[in-house]
Amino acid sequence: MSAESPASTILVIDDDTEVRYSLNRVLSSRHYQVQEAASGEEGVAAVKRQAPDVVLLDNRMTGITGLETLQHIRSANPRQLVIFMTAFGTAQTAIEAMKFGAYDYVVKPFDPPKLLALVESALRTQADSKSAGSYQPVINSDEHKEGIVGTSSAMQQVFKAIGQFAASDASVMITGESGTGKELVARAIHRHSHRAAKAFIAVNCAAIPESLIESELFGHERGSFTGATAQRLGKFEICDGGTIFLDEIGDMTPTTQTKILRVLQEGEIQRVGGTETIKVNVRVVAATNKNLEAMVKEKKFREDLYYRLNVVRLRLPPLRARVEDVPQIVDFFLQSLFKAKKTKVRKVSPEALALLCRYRWPGNVRELENVVYRSAVAATGEAILPRDLPDEVRQAGEKEDEEPATASAAPSPAAADAAGDSPEQLAAKLLAALQSAHPGNERAALEALLGDKLPPPEKPAPRKRAKKSAE
């Protein structure tokens, strides 16, 4: 069946009548046969009766949730293609949806042409893979707070990749500038894999002296070198069955590169000063902020090791390319500091937040975390004000002309739009981003933005249930 076939059947599972009607209208315009289910239970029953070509599944519904419905559908029909719909594109929801076998997911409100393109892509995938096995995710219902914050399209792609590839044992290469959160992503991959019950060990290859790196990774025997008074297990042995994260792998010596290659090829190591071959089963996730391709051409990094590590590649965007995520990240850090009793500040003024959004963040999320901490400590009131921010942040916000972005670090459309916004437009966008950080709680978003300037709440009046829209 082709992607344009009028016989293609789309099942819409959503408890909102208007959303189902709107999606029905959009899909029918392409002559798809549309079926509807008002709950997860109805949707699962419909799939069991006769599997549709594609399922559009909402996350938040009365009765069983979208994630639970997804698991039931995939259990009944492992080959069923499901496009997950959610109003809140958090890391947890995105990763779980992809891990449980969703073909893809979209964040509401979505654009009808883009949704139709995604449906057509799913139908092409179905036609191309009818005789092939489908992706089988590892089911793990444990809840984890990833610590990866953002609803930008760039981060949604990262979340999808984590969910899609976590179940595999393939090596992963994470690239991106310093401070973009590579170790957080590596930990998320481990937590959502079948190795989650085993160890996760992070090794900063650049921080360990060349003379000690092999002992650190592979262990050593007693007397193998001066100071080796006892046998020591290396990280690979300790991590057997789990995941090892090799950060700054571009700083690894040629000798150590050769031994890492042996682990990947043969699954075995040898302690320094030892003769015994030791079998290990470890997934390797590597990271670098260097250009490994150039290092391979310059013979500074082994080409065979590069290809062994680069089976799955994730590139993390710099913070300046996802400015729309800054308000949520600031709020996340402030709440974390407050819970740890490191500050009494829980809010940031609109003026200070605008300055934070206009800064270029050469140190990325790590620098933002440091600035939030410093500013919270400097604040004398209950909110961070512009005067509490470091000089470089305030001065950058006052400049009218900013440095042009390179092609590899081009800002997202939302970030580019924000750069030329009026204060009123920027405030509206900041509030929208904070509402994503506080889904369903508009006052919490306003408090995070306005702090003491927000008047006390009035006595709540009865309100009608908010209507969801597919457009």
C-alpha positions, 0 to 999 in steps of 0.5 A: 500500500502506498503512502497516498493510497485512499484505502489507508486507515488511520485510527485517532485515539483521543478523549477530546471530541473536538480534537478527534473532529479536527484530526478527522477533517485534516486526514479526510482531506487526503482521503484517508479512512479515519476511525475514532476511539474516545479512550485508550481502552477503546483504541486497544480494542479497535487495534485488536479487532482490525489493525489500522495502518497508523494510530494517532495516540494522545497522551493525557486521557481519562482512563489509561494513559497514552503511554499505557495504551501504547504498551497495550497496542504494541503488545497486541500488535508489535508491528503497529505504527503509532504516532504519539501526541502530547501537549508537553514535550518533556524529556521523560515523555519523549524518551518513554514514547520512543522506548515503548515503540512509537514510530514518532511523536508530535507536540501540540499544537501541531501544524497540519501539513507537518502532521500529514507529512509524518503520517505519510512517512509512517505509511511509507515505512510500513510499506517498505518493512512489511516483510522485515522485523520491527523495532522491539523496545525494551519495556521498563516502566521505572520513572526517571528524572533525566535532568535534561530540560527543554521543549525546543525542536532540537531537544525533541530530536535528542529525546527521540534518539535516546528512546530509539537507541537506548535498547540497543547495545550499539556504541554511541558517539555524542558530540557537541560543545563543552557544557551541552550536557553530554554526560546527562544524555549518556546517563539517560541512554543507560537508564533506559537500556536493559543494562540499567540495573548494572553500573554506569561509570563516567571517565574523563579521559582528559583529566587522567594523566597519560601514565595512569589512564590504562590502569584506570580503565583496565586495572593493574596487577600487584607490582606492575609499576612503582606504587602498585602495591595491590591488584586493582580492578579497572573501570571496564571490569567494574562496569561489566554488564553496564555502560561506560562513558568515555568523555573527551575521547579525543584526548586518548593516547594512541596506545589506549585507543588500540586497547579500547578497540580490542574491547569493542572488537573482542570484548576482552581486556588485559590488566596492566602487568598481567597476562590473563585475558578477561572477558567483559560485556560493556556498552561504550558511550563516548563523547567529544567536543573535538573534530574526530573526522579531522583527527582521523585524517591527521592520523591523530585518532584511529580510523577503525576505532572511530567507526567502531564508536560512531555506530550511533551518533548524537549531536547536542545543540549549543544553548544559543541555538535553543534560546526558547529553552532558557526560561525552563532551564533557569527555573529548573536550576533555581528549584534545584538550588532551593530544594538543596537549601542553597538559596531562598531565591525561587524567581527571576524578574522579567528584565533579568530573564530577558538578559539571560535569553539574549546572552550567547552562552559560550559555556552552554548549559554548564555556564548557565547553571553557574550564572544562576547559582552566582546570581541567586547568591548575590540576590538580596530579595526573593527574585533575581534582578538584572543587578544580580547578574554577572557583568558579561551577561548584563553587558551582552544584553545591552549590545544591539549588534550580536556576532553572526551565528555560524552554520553549525550553530545557527539558532532555531527559528524561535531563537532567531525570532526572539532576537528581534522581539520587542520587550512585550513580545519577548515577555510573552514568549518567556511566559509561554516557555515557562508555562511549558515548564509548569504544565497546567499551572498558569499561576506557577508560571507567572510566579516564576516570571513575575515573582513579587509583582504578581498580585495575590490570587483571587477566589477561583471561579468555576471554569469550563474545561479547556479545549484542546485543538489539533490545529 
